[in-house]
């Protein structure tokens, strides 16, 4: 579901902060209704927490269309 990449979208060793296999940052189950993430976007979702970098992830979930 998610990979560590450069800002340009390249999967490189330098973009991988923790050595995750194949730069994997997030996975999902076969039904695609459960997602697990290594990064913690909830820790960067409000200015009070010091950053809003994670906020777009949550906003995208609100507008996503789920195929049925």
C-alpha positions in Angstrom: 0.0 0.0 0.0 2.9 2.4 0.9 6.6 2.5 0.2 9.3 4.8 1.4 10.4 6.9 -1.6 12.2 10.0 -2.5 10.1 13.2 -3.0 10.2 12.3 -6.8 8.8 8.8 -6.1 12.0 6.8 -6.5 12.4 3.7 -4.3 15.9 4.1 -3.0 17.9 2.9 0.1 18.4 6.5 1.1 14.6 7.1 1.2 14.2 4.1 3.6 14.6 5.4 7.2 14.5 2.0 8.9 15.8 -0.7 6.5 12.3 -2.1 5.7 12.4 -4.9 3.1 11.7 -3.5 -0.3 11.0 -0.1 1.3 7.6 -1.3 2.5 5.9 1.2 4.8 2.4 -0.1 4.8 0.5 -3.3 3.9 -3.1 -4.4 3.7 -5.1 -7.6 3.9 -6.6 -9.4 0.9 -10.0 -7.6 1.4 -8.2 -4.3 1.4 -10.2 -3.1 4.4 -7.4 -3.3 7.0 -4.1 -1.3 6.6 -1.0 -1.5 8.8 1.6 1.3 8.7 5.1 1.6 10.1 5.1 5.4 10.0 2.7 7.1 12.4 0.8 9.8 10.5 -1.4 10.4 13.5 1.6 11.9 15.3 1.9 14.5 12.6 -1.7 15.5 11.9 -2.1 18.8 13.8 0.1 21.9 14.4 -0.2 21.2 18.1 1.8 18.0 17.6 4.5 19.9 15.7 3.6 19.0 12.1 0.7 18.5 9.7 2.6 16.2 7.3 0.4 13.2 8.1 -2.9 15.0 7.7 -3.3 14.5 3.9 -3.3 10.7 4.5 -6.4 10.9 6.7 -8.1 13.5 4.5 -7.6 11.2 1.5 -9.4 8.4 3.3 -12.5 10.6 3.7 -12.7 11.2 -0.1 -11.7 7.7 -1.3 -14.0 5.7 -3.4 -14.0 2.0 -2.4 -14.7 -0.4 -5.3 -17.3 -3.0 -4.5 
